Each structure stands twice: as structure tokens, then as C-alpha cells.
């Protein structure tokens, strides 16, 4: 029935006598052995995560071709660009854009962060929490964006070097209880305009205490503003310095910029109806009554200890991102230096 030599039949009978029916379903072991072992793959990943300037090269980022050439010249590793791509993908290393991050040096970082996160997790019964911030400046200019277009037929926007439409600023307030955003457009964003917006929020919510989460913009700390807040049962809750990302309204501003500004070229102030009535925020599901406001933003143990543990973890992440990890110098795979393990 099978064109097999007698020796093969003897091997099958012998294996059956030793392992029983397990011998009838052996694992396939054909094909040539792998040329790239774990040590070489780890070496490729380590070099890919190392800035080229640290290896004495006059550029700031790797391409697959440059990485292959460097491996061949310095590490005696001869692989194709496709093999490198597969190794990096398997190790969870992908091509990503570089981002900036500014660490907070506020000495009261832990306490302020714990206070803000506690308001998010446990809204006070005697009032409501509103995240307030300024959005802008908003001027009439073409803004690059993204969209769906036929291949190689992306939309083109005009170029501009003069902007005669002036500048406006939007004051926004996000009510975390309802998910509604309240906004006002003003020509300037001084303490007078901020105080006027606070008065409008107080008039909209005349009862109960207002907890306004704000950043450390100087108009927010003006004496006349703080005095008015004390007299009208309004508490300004400040985020740590250089940590405005703790303000929940920042996420809504990102939503607003992406869907109403990016890819736009409004000819006049009257044209952008989107800006006169911003899109409903991502909290619109709250207004539909199908979900509760987001909770669990803070570690309960850390919040109880004034956020010390959260602050330590955040500052450690900030330090790693700002300074990078110390890795052994790039060299041959036979170097005695212990390679940095590849992490996802």
C-alpha cells in the first residue's frame, strides 16, 4: 500500500511496541533546523531598541535595511530584512512614533493627585465635580487631518501665511455626573473671562457645592477668583504642576480637536457650526442612561495613604521614559556583557 522501505516498517513496529498508539501520531520533525537561535534573536531585538547614536552612527533611528547592514558589519549576523521584521514582531517590538512626556516636579504631587482621583472615584454627596479648562487658541487656518480617500487621491488643503480672522478661546466644563460639556467662546482667556465662566456654572447649578478641577494656569489662582469661590461655595481643586493630564476634560478636548478641527479649513467664524456646538463627548452613553460614570481610577490603598504608592509608580515611569534604560553597549553577540532581555 505504501512505497516504504522495509527498515521504515521495522522502525514503526519497534516504536509501536515501545509507545503503543502514541507512536502512530508522531510530531513532525522534518525541515532544516532554525538558523536564528534565541541568543541571536535577543541580540537583534536589543540593537533595534538601542538608539543608533549610541553605536556611533550619524542617524537617529533604524530602518530594517540599516539594521541589517549594522548586524552584518558588527555582529557577524547575516539575515534578511524580512527575517528581522518577523523577529521584532514576534518579540512585540513595533515601529512607533516618538512622544514627549514632561514629568511633574510638584512637591505635593502625591496629595494633589490623590485628591483629584478620589473625587473621580467617590463623587461628594454635597455637590458635583466639574472639570474645567481652556481650549485654544482657535484661529482660521487649514489644519491637517486624516480621512478616507481613494488611493493616492488624498484631499489637499490650501496653504496660508496670513491669518486675519483673529484668535478665540473656548472655556469648557465637563460635568462628570451627567457627561455634559458646557462651553463659552471668548476673545481672551484672562482671569476676568475665567471668573465669568465660573459664575455661569454657578448659575447653572445654584445648589450644592461645586468642585472645579483645574490646572495651575495663573488666572485660576487670581485673588479675586479665589475670593469669589470662597464666597459662593466653589472649591478649586488644582492638579499637580505639569500634570494637567489628570483633568478628565483633556480627553474630551482631544475628541473635539480630532473630529472638528483636524482636516478643516473654515473660511469664517460663522462657518464652523461644529465649533458653535461641539460634538457630544465620549460620555454620551451616560446621557442615554446605559452606563455609569467611570470609576476605579485610583488605587484604593494608595489613595488612603495620600497617593504615595501611585505617585511613586508614576514618577518611576516618568523617569524611565525621560532618561531611558541603561543598556550594555552595542557589540558582538559573543560579548561578555549580559544582553538586555526583550520585553513586550
Secondary structure, 3 states (H helix, E strand, C coil): CCCCCHHHHHHHHHHHHHHHHHHHHCCCCCCCCCCCCHHHHHHHHHHHCCCHHHHCCCCCCCCHHHHHHHHHHHCCCCCCHHHHHHHHHHCCCCCCCCCCCCCCCCCCHHHHHHHHHHHHHCCCCCEEEEEEEEEEEEECCCCCCCCCCCCCCCCCCCCCCCCCCCEEEEEEEEECCCCCEEEEEECCCCHHHHHHHHHHHHHHCCCCEEEEEECCCHHHHCHHHHHHHHHCCEEEEECCCCCHHHCCHHHHHHHHHHHHHCCCCCCCCCCCHHHHCCCCCCCHHHHCCCCCCCCCCCCHHHHHCCCHHHHHHHHHHHHHHHHCCCCCCCCCCCCCCCCCCCCC
